[in-house]
Amino acid sequence: MSLRDLARELYRARQQVERLEKLLLSALPEEEMAIQRELQEARAERQQLQKMIDGRKDSSPLPRRF
């Protein structure tokens, strides 16, 4: 997956987390557990995508020697 595709997926994941956080604020008590579970999964996906992007930015095709 290209860096651009990862960035798009990260943006989508961030939007999903924000949507779920807002939904949780206005949720009924019986809905909270399901939303919290979904929010936890969305946060994990967002974190994984962020790590993938950070790894791509940090990796260099050639080793550096100074």
GIWO-V233371 format. One record per run of one state. SS is the DSSP state (~ for helix, > for strand, _ for the rest). FROM is the first residue (numbers start at 0). LEN is the number of residues. If there is no record, write none. Layout:
ss = <SS | SS>
from = <FROM | FROM>
len = <LEN | LEN>
This chain:
ss = <_ | ~ | _ | ~ | _>
from = <0 | 2 | 25 | 28 | 58>
len = <2 | 23 | 3 | 30 | 8>
